[in-house]
Amino acid sequence: MSPLITGIHHITAIAGNPQKNLDFYTGILGLRLVKKTINFDAPDVYHFYFGDELGAPGTVFTTFPFEGARKGTKGTGELTYTAFSIPMDSLGFWMERLTRFNIPISTPLSRFGEKLIRFEDHDGMGIELIATDKDSRKGWTYGSIPLEFSIKGFYGATLNLKAKELTANLLTQFMDYRFIEEENGRFRYGTRGEPGDIVDIVIDPNGRQGMQSAGTVHHIAFRTANVASQLEIQQILLSNGYHVTEVKDRNYFKSIYFREPGGVLFEIATDEPGFAIDEDEAHLGELLKLPQWIEPQRAKLEARLAKVELNIEKYA
């Protein structure tokens, strides 16, 4: 039987200034802005989607940039580090590039036999770049970053929890994940154990609870093929005591949400229909796209939202 969940779909963070947010993820990291829309639950706030050429599931990092938001704090009950996959021989390139833009980085670290660096964006979002030869995705570039060094998509995510047993049970019993290995108190889970599906759990039993605001992850979404498989997952979770929302239409995918036992908000999102349903593939992210139900308020929303623009040439 085919798995219902096949890895990470997207990860969504809270940010501050929208222009700085856009500059960092498109200009410095080189991700493509595949969709510029609004937070469906807070329509006067942008929702940016960054990813590969078409915003394939497993590549999409999204943000809610709240102008003036105070910085959050990393802690337990949170996804504290989002890891992106980079080509095997590109670590030196990224260390030089980040240093050039005055972004403090860690020395190279080693984890499960692979090298990585760790740093934060302007809001304090925890980011890792992991050099691997296990990722066949081609990546994306605006041209300012050589394709052979470009980010390919997610590698995985780190959950910082006070205990792991109940979360591990959720992943392995109901979400098609399996335990892979442990190293230095880091417990790794995956659907295939490849970049794009990795979830690491780090346990901090006496840690302080994280505070969600700018620079912290709002939720992690796992991917499923379609609404039929999503409804099947929903029923499995409900029948095992998890409090799951109704299906929500996010235009580019359908979603259900629930909170895992450690406190992190989980989402199950469909691969269908994708980001090209309302824009040509060559022009993704160029216009402000609104869901049909709020289109009549476009003029009012555009007047409230800060003006933003791509500044790729500044980061060449």
N, C-alpha and C positions, 0 to 999 in steps of 0.2 A: 504494500500500500504506500502511495506517495505521501511524503510529509505534508502536513497542512501549513507549517511555518518553515520558511527556507532561509532565514537570516534576518539581517537588519534592513528595514525599509528606509527610515530617515531618523535623524536626531534633531530635536528642536531646542534652541536655547533662548534665553531672555538677554537682550542687549540694551545698550544705551543709545547714544547718538546714531541715527540711521546712516548718515553719510560716512562716518568713521567705520561703521559696521560693513557697509558696502565696499569701502576702500580696502579694508583688511582682507576680506575673503575673496574678492575678485582681483584686486591689485597685487597684494603681497602673496597670498596663497595661490592665486591663479584659477580659482574655481569659476565656473560659468554661472552667471545669474540666469537661471532658467525660468524664473517666474517672480514677478513683482505684483503682489496682491495685498489684501488686508487680512488682519486677524479676524476670522469669522465671528469670534466671541467678543471682540473689542474692535469694532470697525474703524475707529480713528487711529489705529496703529497699523503700520506696515506688517506684512509677512513676506520676507525674502526667502527664496529657495536657491541654494547654491549646489552645483553638482557637476557631472560630466556633460558631454555634448547635448544629451537629451534628458538629463536628469533621471538616469536609470535608477531603479530601486537599489539601495546599497551604496549610493554615492551622494545622497542629498542631505546636506546640512542646512537647516532652516532656522531663521531667527525672527523673534518679535522685538523690534527695536523701540523701546519706550524712551523717548527723549526725557532726560533729567532723572532717569531711574538711578537710585543709589546702588552701589555694588553689593552683590550677595556674598555669601561666604561658603567655601567648600566644607563639607562635613558628612556625617553619616546620613543615610537615607537619601543619598544623591548619586547621580552619575557624575563623577568628578573629572574624568578625563575622556575626551573623544579622540580616538586614534585613527589617523589616516594612513593609507598604504602608499608608499613611494617605491620606485625601482631600487634594486639592490645596490647599485653604485652611485646613488644620488645624495647620500647623507652629507657629504662634503659641500655639495652645491647648496643645499638648504641651510647648512650652518653659516655659510658665507652670505647667503641672501638675507637671512633673518638678522644677522649681525649688521649688515649694511643698512637695514631699516631700524636699527637701534632697538631690536627686540631681544631681551635677555633670554638665553637658552641654556639648558643643562649641558654638561659634558655628555658625550655618547654613553648611553646605558645599554645593558645587555639583558634580554628577557627571553626565555625559552629559545635560546640560541640565535636570536636576531638582535640587531642594533637599532636603537631609537634615540631621538632627542625629545625633550619635553619643554614646553614654553606656554605662555598665556597670551591671549589677544589683549586689546586695549581695555576691555572690560574685566579682565581676569579669568576668562574662560580657559579651562585646562585643555591643552591640545598636545598630542603626541604625533610624531611622524615616524613610522616604522618601516625600515628598509627590508624588503622581502623579495625573494625570487619565486614566490608561490602565487603571485597575482597576475593573471593573464589579461586583465582589463587594459584597454589602451590609454586611458586617461584623457585629459583635455587641456588645451592651451589657447589663450588669446593671442599668443605669439611672443609674449614677453618672457615666458619660461619655456626652455626647450622641451619638446614633447618627451624626450628620453628621461627627463627629470620630473615630469609633472605628476601631480597627485592622481591616483587611480580611482579612489573612492575610500570608503571606510575600511579600516582594518578591524576595529572593534571598539568596545567601550568598557570602562571600569566602573563597577558599582561599589561604592563604599558603604558597607553595612555593619551593623552591630552583631549580626549573626547570619549564617548562610543557609542553615538547614532548610527552612521553609521556602526560601527563594530558590534554592537548588532543586527542591522537590517540584516546585512549579515548573521550572525550566525543563527538567528531565521527564516528568510524568505527563505534563499537559501541553508542552510547547515544542516538542520534537528536538530538544537540545539533549546533548550527552556530555558527561564529564570527560575531559580530555587529559588534563594533567595539572599538577600543582608544583609551584616553585616559590620558595621564600614567602609562604603565606598567601600567595596569589593563586586562586582556583579558577581554572580555565574551562569554559563550556563552549560548545559550538554545534551547529547542525551538521556541517561537514568538517569543521575544524579548519576553515580557510578564511583568508581575508574577506571581510564583508559579513561574517556571521559570528565573530568572536565576542563573547561576553566574559569578562574577568570579574571575579568577586574578591575584594580585599576586605578583611574583617578588622574592625576597630571597636571592640566591645565597650570601651570607655570613651569613645569619641563624642565630640559635641555635635548636635544636630546641625546640619547645614541650613543656611537661610537663603531662600530662593529670591533672587532679584537679578540685576544685570550681571552677566558673567557666570551664570549658572544654567544648567540644563533643565528645561521644563519637563521634557519627556523623551523617551526612546520608543520608536515604532518598529515593530517586527513585520515582516512581509508575508503576505499570503496571496495566492493566485487571483482570487476573485471573490465576489460576494457569497457564492455558495460555500466555499471553503471557510470564509470568515464567519458565516452563520454557524457552521459546524463547530468551529473553535469557541464561539460565543456560548453555545449550548454546553460544551464540555466544561468550560470555566464556571458557568452558572450552576451546573449540576454538582460541582465540587466546592461550592461555597464562596466563589469569588464574586464580588459585586461589579458587574459589567454594565456599561452604558448601552443604550440603544445604538443602532447603526447611524452614524452621522455622515452626511454628504459633504466632503471637502473639495468638490469639483474634480480634482485630479486623482482622487482615490476615495474610497469609503473607509470609515474608521470606527473602531470601538475602543473604549478605554477602561482601564481598571488599575488599581494600585496594588503592586506586589507586596508581600508581607514585610519587606524591609523599608517600605515607604516610597519607592520610586514609582512614578507614573508610567505605566506601560500602555502602549497602543498597538493594535493589530490593524494594519493598513493594507489595502488591496494593491496589487501591481497595476491593475486597470483603473482608469483609462490612460493615465499618463499626462504629460504636460503639453502635448502638441494638439490638444483638442480645441484650443481657442487662439493659437498663434502658429504661424508657419515655423517649422523647425529651425530655419536659418535666422529667425528673428525672435527667438524665445527671450523673454525677460525685458523686452524693449518698452512695452506699454504697461500701464497700470490695468490689470485685469480684475474685474469684480464679479462676484457671483450674481446671478440674475436677480435674486431677491433684493439686492441692495443697489442695483444699477440706477434706479430712479434718483438715488441720492449722490450720484457721482460728483456733480459740481460742488456740493457741500463738502464731501470728503476730500476732494482734491484741494480745496481751499484750506482745509485743516492740516493736511499732511505736509511735512517738510519737503521741499524740492530736493531731489537727489539726482546724481548723474554718475555714470561710469567714468573713472579716471585712470584707465589702464596704462595710458602712456606715461603717467607720473611714476609708474613702478617698473618700467622696463629695465 
